[in-house]
Amino acid sequence: MPFSLFEKLKAEAGRAGRSVNAELVGRLERSLTDSSNDIDMRIIFEALERLSKRNPDLRYSFGVNLGPQNDVRPSEIERGNWTLAADPGNPVADLIAQKEAGDSA
């Protein structure tokens, strides 16, 4: 691997709070997996997390449409911490719950 590429990967891993290996594996998995809504949402959530950690004084707010009944709920991320009204079985809520479980482990 070219040294300059390794340095970029190392910097991104540091910003994400992961090892270089974990960053590389995550990026490879995403690039080799067929795209889906779940993968795209995970990429967006990870980017928002990195932004919120780099800019701790900012809070990112958005609405999440949780189903066919136009059930839009507020969601926020501040300093890497997510808030979203619980809705068991919803892919967005499930992604956030998985992330929170991984952070506490």
MODELLER restraints for C-alpha pairs under 7 A, 6 or more apart:
rsr = mdl.restraints
at = mdl.atoms
rsr.add(forms.Gaussian(group=physical.xy_distance, feature=features.Distance(at['CA:9:A'], at['CA:20:A']), mean=6.61, stdev=0.5))
rsr.add(forms.Gaussian(group=physical.xy_distance, feature=features.Distance(at['CA:10:A'], at['CA:20:A']), mean=5.46, stdev=0.5))
rsr.add(forms.Gaussian(group=physical.xy_distance, feature=features.Distance(at['CA:13:A'], at['CA:19:A']), mean=5.80, stdev=0.5))
rsr.add(forms.Gaussian(group=physical.xy_distance, feature=features.Distance(at['CA:13:A'], at['CA:20:A']), mean=5.39, stdev=0.5))
rsr.add(forms.Gaussian(group=physical.xy_distance, feature=features.Distance(at['CA:13:A'], at['CA:23:A']), mean=5.39, stdev=0.5))
rsr.add(forms.Gaussian(group=physical.xy_distance, feature=features.Distance(at['CA:15:A'], at['CA:50:A']), mean=6.64, stdev=0.5))
rsr.add(forms.Gaussian(group=physical.xy_distance, feature=features.Distance(at['CA:16:A'], at['CA:50:A']), mean=5.96, stdev=0.5))
rsr.add(forms.Gaussian(group=physical.xy_distance, feature=features.Distance(at['CA:49:A'], at['CA:80:A']), mean=4.97, stdev=0.5))
rsr.add(forms.Gaussian(group=physical.xy_distance, feature=features.Distance(at['CA:52:A'], at['CA:58:A']), mean=6.64, stdev=0.5))
rsr.add(forms.Gaussian(group=physical.xy_distance, feature=features.Distance(at['CA:52:A'], at['CA:59:A']), mean=6.98, stdev=0.5))
rsr.add(forms.Gaussian(group=physical.xy_distance, feature=features.Distance(at['CA:52:A'], at['CA:77:A']), mean=6.81, stdev=0.5))
rsr.add(forms.Gaussian(group=physical.xy_distance, feature=features.Distance(at['CA:52:A'], at['CA:78:A']), mean=5.69, stdev=0.5))
rsr.add(forms.Gaussian(group=physical.xy_distance, feature=features.Distance(at['CA:52:A'], at['CA:79:A']), mean=5.01, stdev=0.5))
rsr.add(forms.Gaussian(group=physical.xy_distance, feature=features.Distance(at['CA:52:A'], at['CA:80:A']), mean=5.55, stdev=0.5))
rsr.add(forms.Gaussian(group=physical.xy_distance, feature=features.Distance(at['CA:53:A'], at['CA:79:A']), mean=4.97, stdev=0.5))
rsr.add(forms.Gaussian(group=physical.xy_distance, feature=features.Distance(at['CA:53:A'], at['CA:80:A']), mean=5.53, stdev=0.5))
rsr.add(forms.Gaussian(group=physical.xy_distance, feature=features.Distance(at['CA:56:A'], at['CA:78:A']), mean=6.78, stdev=0.5))
rsr.add(forms.Gaussian(group=physical.xy_distance, feature=features.Distance(at['CA:56:A'], at['CA:79:A']), mean=4.95, stdev=0.5))
rsr.add(forms.Gaussian(group=physical.xy_distance, feature=features.Distance(at['CA:58:A'], at['CA:78:A']), mean=6.69, stdev=0.5))
rsr.add(forms.Gaussian(group=physical.xy_distance, feature=features.Distance(at['CA:59:A'], at['CA:76:A']), mean=6.84, stdev=0.5))
rsr.add(forms.Gaussian(group=physical.xy_distance, feature=features.Distance(at['CA:59:A'], at['CA:77:A']), mean=5.96, stdev=0.5))
rsr.add(forms.Gaussian(group=physical.xy_distance, feature=features.Distance(at['CA:59:A'], at['CA:78:A']), mean=4.71, stdev=0.5))
rsr.add(forms.Gaussian(group=physical.xy_distance, feature=features.Distance(at['CA:60:A'], at['CA:76:A']), mean=5.52, stdev=0.5))
rsr.add(forms.Gaussian(group=physical.xy_distance, feature=features.Distance(at['CA:60:A'], at['CA:77:A']), mean=5.34, stdev=0.5))
rsr.add(forms.Gaussian(group=physical.xy_distance, feature=features.Distance(at['CA:60:A'], at['CA:78:A']), mean=6.49, stdev=0.5))
rsr.add(forms.Gaussian(group=physical.xy_distance, feature=features.Distance(at['CA:61:A'], at['CA:75:A']), mean=5.80, stdev=0.5))
rsr.add(forms.Gaussian(group=physical.xy_distance, feature=features.Distance(at['CA:61:A'], at['CA:76:A']), mean=4.41, stdev=0.5))
rsr.add(forms.Gaussian(group=physical.xy_distance, feature=features.Distance(at['CA:61:A'], at['CA:77:A']), mean=6.71, stdev=0.5))
rsr.add(forms.Gaussian(group=physical.xy_distance, feature=features.Distance(at['CA:62:A'], at['CA:74:A']), mean=5.99, stdev=0.5))
rsr.add(forms.Gaussian(group=physical.xy_distance, feature=features.Distance(at['CA:62:A'], at['CA:75:A']), mean=5.48, stdev=0.5))
rsr.add(forms.Gaussian(group=physical.xy_distance, feature=features.Distance(at['CA:62:A'], at['CA:76:A']), mean=6.41, stdev=0.5))
rsr.add(forms.Gaussian(group=physical.xy_distance, feature=features.Distance(at['CA:63:A'], at['CA:72:A']), mean=5.87, stdev=0.5))
rsr.add(forms.Gaussian(group=physical.xy_distance, feature=features.Distance(at['CA:63:A'], at['CA:73:A']), mean=5.43, stdev=0.5))
rsr.add(forms.Gaussian(group=physical.xy_distance, feature=features.Distance(at['CA:63:A'], at['CA:74:A']), mean=4.60, stdev=0.5))
rsr.add(forms.Gaussian(group=physical.xy_distance, feature=features.Distance(at['CA:63:A'], at['CA:75:A']), mean=5.79, stdev=0.5))
rsr.add(forms.Gaussian(group=physical.xy_distance, feature=features.Distance(at['CA:64:A'], at['CA:72:A']), mean=5.24, stdev=0.5))
rsr.add(forms.Gaussian(group=physical.xy_distance, feature=features.Distance(at['CA:64:A'], at['CA:73:A']), mean=5.34, stdev=0.5))
rsr.add(forms.Gaussian(group=physical.xy_distance, feature=features.Distance(at['CA:64:A'], at['CA:74:A']), mean=6.37, stdev=0.5))
rsr.add(forms.Gaussian(group=physical.xy_distance, feature=features.Distance(at['CA:64:A'], at['CA:75:A']), mean=6.68, stdev=0.5))
rsr.add(forms.Gaussian(group=physical.xy_distance, feature=features.Distance(at['CA:65:A'], at['CA:71:A']), mean=5.56, stdev=0.5))
rsr.add(forms.Gaussian(group=physical.xy_distance, feature=features.Distance(at['CA:65:A'], at['CA:72:A']), mean=4.20, stdev=0.5))
rsr.add(forms.Gaussian(group=physical.xy_distance, feature=features.Distance(at['CA:65:A'], at['CA:73:A']), mean=6.52, stdev=0.5))
rsr.add(forms.Gaussian(group=physical.xy_distance, feature=features.Distance(at['CA:66:A'], at['CA:72:A']), mean=6.02, stdev=0.5))
rsr.add(forms.Gaussian(group=physical.xy_distance, feature=features.Distance(at['CA:66:A'], at['CA:90:A']), mean=6.74, stdev=0.5))
rsr.add(forms.Gaussian(group=physical.xy_distance, feature=features.Distance(at['CA:73:A'], at['CA:85:A']), mean=6.73, stdev=0.5))
rsr.add(forms.Gaussian(group=physical.xy_distance, feature=features.Distance(at['CA:74:A'], at['CA:84:A']), mean=6.51, stdev=0.5))
rsr.add(forms.Gaussian(group=physical.xy_distance, feature=features.Distance(at['CA:75:A'], at['CA:83:A']), mean=5.49, stdev=0.5))
rsr.add(forms.Gaussian(group=physical.xy_distance, feature=features.Distance(at['CA:75:A'], at['CA:84:A']), mean=4.67, stdev=0.5))
rsr.add(forms.Gaussian(group=physical.xy_distance, feature=features.Distance(at['CA:76:A'], at['CA:82:A']), mean=5.74, stdev=0.5))
rsr.add(forms.Gaussian(group=physical.xy_distance, feature=features.Distance(at['CA:76:A'], at['CA:83:A']), mean=5.27, stdev=0.5))
rsr.add(forms.Gaussian(group=physical.xy_distance, feature=features.Distance(at['CA:76:A'], at['CA:84:A']), mean=6.89, stdev=0.5))
rsr.add(forms.Gaussian(group=physical.xy_distance, feature=features.Distance(at['CA:77:A'], at['CA:83:A']), mean=6.42, stdev=0.5))
rsr.add(forms.Gaussian(group=physical.xy_distance, feature=features.Distance(at['CA:84:A'], at['CA:93:A']), mean=6.95, stdev=0.5))
rsr.add(forms.Gaussian(group=physical.xy_distance, feature=features.Distance(at['CA:86:A'], at['CA:93:A']), mean=6.31, stdev=0.5))
rsr.add(forms.Gaussian(group=physical.xy_distance, feature=features.Distance(at['CA:87:A'], at['CA:93:A']), mean=6.19, stdev=0.5))
